[in-house]
Amino acid sequence: MRERMSHQERREGWRERIATFYDSGLSASQFCAEHGVKSHQFWYWLRRLIE
């Protein structure tokens, strides 16, 4: 059985993913498609992390 990630672990994972997005030069939709990320989750975390 898999242990649930803490909010802090999830937040750090998304922080790394967003940094990868900025370094990629891809559009948000291209990045999401290539990395298997749901676009609504991507935009949610992007807004959360830049506040």
C-alpha positions as CSV (number, residue, x, y, z in Angstrom):
1,M,0.0,0.0,0.0
2,R,1.3,3.4,-1.0
3,E,1.8,6.1,1.6
4,R,0.2,9.4,0.8
5,M,2.5,12.3,0.1
6,S,2.4,15.2,2.5
7,H,1.3,18.6,1.3
8,Q,4.8,19.8,1.5
9,E,6.1,16.9,-0.6
10,R,3.4,17.5,-3.2
11,R,4.2,21.3,-3.2
12,E,7.9,20.6,-3.7
13,G,7.2,18.2,-6.6
14,W,5.1,20.8,-8.3
15,R,7.7,23.5,-7.7
16,E,10.3,21.4,-9.5
17,R,7.8,20.6,-12.3
18,I,7.0,24.3,-12.8
19,A,10.8,25.1,-12.9
20,T,11.2,22.4,-15.5
21,F,8.4,24.0,-17.5
22,Y,10.0,27.4,-17.5
23,D,13.3,25.9,-18.6
24,S,11.7,23.8,-21.3
25,G,10.7,26.6,-23.7
26,L,7.5,24.7,-24.4
27,S,4.0,26.1,-24.2
28,A,1.9,25.1,-21.2
29,S,-0.2,22.7,-23.4
30,Q,2.9,21.1,-25.0
31,F,4.5,20.7,-21.6
32,C,1.5,19.1,-20.1
33,A,1.1,16.7,-23.0
34,E,4.7,15.7,-23.0
35,H,4.9,15.2,-19.3
36,G,1.6,13.6,-18.7
37,V,0.3,16.5,-16.6
38,K,-3.3,17.4,-16.5
39,S,-3.7,21.0,-17.6
40,H,-6.1,22.0,-14.8
41,Q,-3.6,20.7,-12.2
42,F,-0.8,22.5,-13.9
43,W,-2.6,25.9,-13.8
44,Y,-3.8,25.3,-10.2
45,W,-0.3,24.8,-9.0
46,L,1.2,27.5,-11.1
47,R,-1.2,30.0,-9.5
48,R,-0.6,28.6,-6.0
49,L,3.2,28.8,-6.3
50,I,3.5,32.3,-7.7
51,E,1.3,33.9,-5.1
